[in-house]
Amino acid sequence: MFNKLIQIFKIRDLRNKILFVLGVFVIFRIMANIPIPGIDPGSLKDFFEKFQIFGLLNVFTGGTLDRLSIAMLGLGPYITAVIIFQLLTMIFPQLEEMYKKGGEAERQRFNQYCRIATAPLAALQAFGMLTLLQRQKVIGTLSPDLLLSSIVTITAGTMLLMWLGELISEKGIGNGVSLLIFAGIVAMLPSNIFQSIVNWSPAQFPSYLMFFVMALLIITAVVIINEGRRNVPVSYAKRVRGGRLYGGTSTYLPININPAGVMPIIFALSILVLPSMIANFLGGGEGVIAKISQNVAVFFSNPTVYGIFYFLLVFVFTYFYTIVTFDPDTVSENLKKMGGFIPGIRPGKSTAHYLNYLLNRILPFGALFLGVIAILPSIVGGLTGIATFRFLIGGTSVLIVVSVILDTFKQINAQLKMREYETL
């Protein structure tokens, strides 16, 4: 590993890409520490203790939410826009053709639609959060001009983060959006370590020991599941063209145990936040609607209820999102066009039915894994009594950290291998 690091920094092009990514990380962290005006720190702390679900969103945004910075929404609106348009592919055939079957130009159009939709979503979320924070006395009452300028600033912060993420994908190495989320999550590590050192007590040693053992086991399980796949053998028929023989090779089609990635957790978290936000909007006054809203807010603030709904939503959305991203009919049709077939299975509909059968056998394990990972912070925190480092052992954070590290190392290794072939 040490020799590989030396080799990376000896290659000018690769070194510049890594330094560019680190430079974007610095800009992101500067943005994360520029707050919007009129914040009451004491009320802000009470707000996050009262609404724990926003604490999870704060972990996801890399600590920008609890500072109420100009980047307080993180890349959430952009991810929401991407999810919405991917779901719309199931309704509108033109979008499905553009996303799944179109070329590079069509895919760029699809991405452009997602970028355009990010701005109104960010403005809407900014207005909702500022309204909620005003009602909870976290920030003072904002005049219409100040409210409008704050919404525009927060929206601009989200759009700038989206642009920085695309710059990383274009000029750096790895997926820019994933790397920015990864940077935000990891940035919370020093403060969590410092908080644990300050609150250290010898009586807590058994709890800390159990915590780290469980964290190590969970991270190991995440790596195994994240890399686990079912390899479906695929053979290609021999073809003679111009006196040359093509095909006749064998390969495999990988189906991941967790084909949906982290999107079901993100989507479930977005759905869970919505009832609480609406209930708090409507629960400030008096009357029947206010009382119903208050009861809904209390209901969803119950940790047990929240955990059950979170698990069920993640489980359901794992199936739902996999249907959107992995279409057995499309895969079967592409294999047939390329002269590929699964040994013992006829091309066409039989192949699609077989892939669907395999997917239905694999998906329950992936969905169960994601659901357990999503609620693990609450379980481990209850067993050990340790609330810090929660992002290391559960939920979206650990999956993003593991996935981004593995994906980035694969891309760096590919760059190194490519240069080895060039020297040969």
C-alpha positions, 0 to 999 in steps of 0.5 A, a space after each residue: 500500500 505504501 509503495 502504491 501511494 508513492 507511485 500515485 504521487 509520482 504520476 503527475 496526472 493522477 497526482 493533480 486529480 487527487 489534489 484537485 479533489 482535496 481542493 474541492 473538499 476544502 471549499 466545501 468545508 469552508 461553505 459548511 462553516 458560513 452560517 446564515 444570520 440570526 441563529 440562537 445556538 442554545 435553541 439550535 441545540 434544543 431543536 436537534 435534541 427534540 427532533 432526532 430525525 433532523 440529527 440523522 439528516 445532519 449526519 448525512 449533510 456532513 454537519 452543515 445542518 446543525 451549523 445552519 450554514 449556506 450549504 445546510 441542505 447539502 446535496 439532498 435536493 439534487 439527490 431527490 431530483 435524481 430519484 424523482 426522475 428515475 421514478 418517473 421513468 416508470 410512468 413516462 416511456 420517453 424518460 425511460 427511453 432516454 435514461 435506460 436505452 439512450 446514448 451519451 447525449 440522451 443521458 446528458 439530457 436526462 442529467 440536465 433535467 435533474 439539474 434544473 429540477 434541483 433549484 426549485 426543490 432546494 428553494 422549497 426545502 430552504 423555505 420549509 426549514 427556515 419556517 420550521 426553525 422560526 416557529 421553533 425559535 431557533 432563529 429570529 423572525 425574518 423579514 420578507 427581504 431577509 427570508 428571500 435572500 436566505 432562501 436564494 443563498 441556501 439554494 445557491 449553496 446547493 447548486 454550487 455543491 452540485 457543480 463542484 461534484 460534477 467538476 470532481 467527476 469530470 476533472 478529478 477521480 471518482 464520483 463527485 457527488 458521492 465524494 462530497 457526501 463522503 467528505 461531509 461524513 468524515 469531517 465529523 470524525 474529529 469533533 466526535 473523537 474530541 467529544 468522547 475524550 472530553 466525556 471519557 469515564 473509566 466506568 464506560 470502558 466496557 461500553 466503549 469496548 463493546 461499541 468498537 467490537 460491534 463497529 468493526 463487525 458491522 463495517 466488515 459485514 457492510 464490505 462483504 455485502 457491498 461486494 457480494 454478488 451472484 455471477 450468472 454465467 453468459 456465453 456468446 455464440 460463435 460468428 464468422 465475419 469476413 473470414 474471421 471467427 468472433 465470439 465463442 467466449 464465456 463471461 458472467 453477468 454480476 447481480 449484486 446482493 444489494 443492487 439498490 445501493 444506498 438510495 432506499 435509505 435516502 428515499 426512506 429518510 426523505 419520506 420520514 422527514 415529511 410527516 414531521 415537518 408538515 405536522 410541525 408547520 400545522 401544529 403551531 396554532 389551535 383547532 382540530 388540525 393543530 391537535 391532529 398535527 401535534 399528535 402526529 408529531 408526537 407519534 413519529 417522535 417515538 423512537 420505536 415507531 420511527 425505527 419500525 417505519 424506517 425499517 419497513 420503508 427501507 425494505 419496500 424501497 429496496 424492491 421499488 428502486 431495484 425495479 427502476 434501475 435493473 430491468 430483466 427484460 432490457 438486460 435479456 434483450 441486450 444479451 440477445 442482440 449481442 449473441 449472448 445467452 445463459 447456458 440452459 436458458 433460451 434467449 428472450 422471455 425465458 432469460 428475463 424470467 430467469 433473471 427475475 427469479 434470481 433477483 427475487 431470491 437475492 433481493 430479500 437478503 439485500 433489503 433485510 441488510 439495508 433495513 437492519 443497517 438503517 436502524 443500527 445506530 439506535 440499537 447500538 446506542 441503546 446497548 452501549 449508551 454511546 451516542 457519538 461515532 454513530 455514523 461509523 456503525 449504521 445507516 447511510 453513512 457507513 454504506 457511503 463511506 465503504 462504497 466510496 472508498 472501494 470505488 475510488 480505490 478501484 478507479 485509482 488501481 485502474 489508472 495505475 494498471 493503464 499506465 503499466 500497460 503503456 510502459 509495456 
